Amino acid sequence: MENSSLSVEERLRSDKTGEYSRKVFKQLRQIELRLTTEARKLHARSTHEKIKAAETAVISSIALMQLFESAVNFEERK
């Protein structure tokens, strides 16, 4: 299933086992943890703002993944 020419959405839609979804969630959570840890360190203001912006983007991506999974689960119940 590791076809890198497919978009993330296409890969998620074709992921019947949930393996790819779990992999993406795990990677996003790891990135979130690293960014949270990095945000606690002393940085220049501009660097801190970039870290916080990246952290917000990752959290938004996690929320989007959750919505996507909910939509897929909803469609499967129809």
Residue pairs with C-beta under 8 A, 6 or more apart in sequence:
1 11
1 14
1 15
1 19
1 20
3 11
6 14
8 24
9 68
11 20
12 20
12 21
12 24
12 68
12 72
13 72
15 21
21 65
21 69
24 65
25 62
25 65
28 58
28 61
28 62
28 65
29 62
31 58
32 55
32 58
32 59
32 62
35 51
35 54
35 55
35 58
36 55
38 51
39 48
39 51
39 52
39 55
43 51
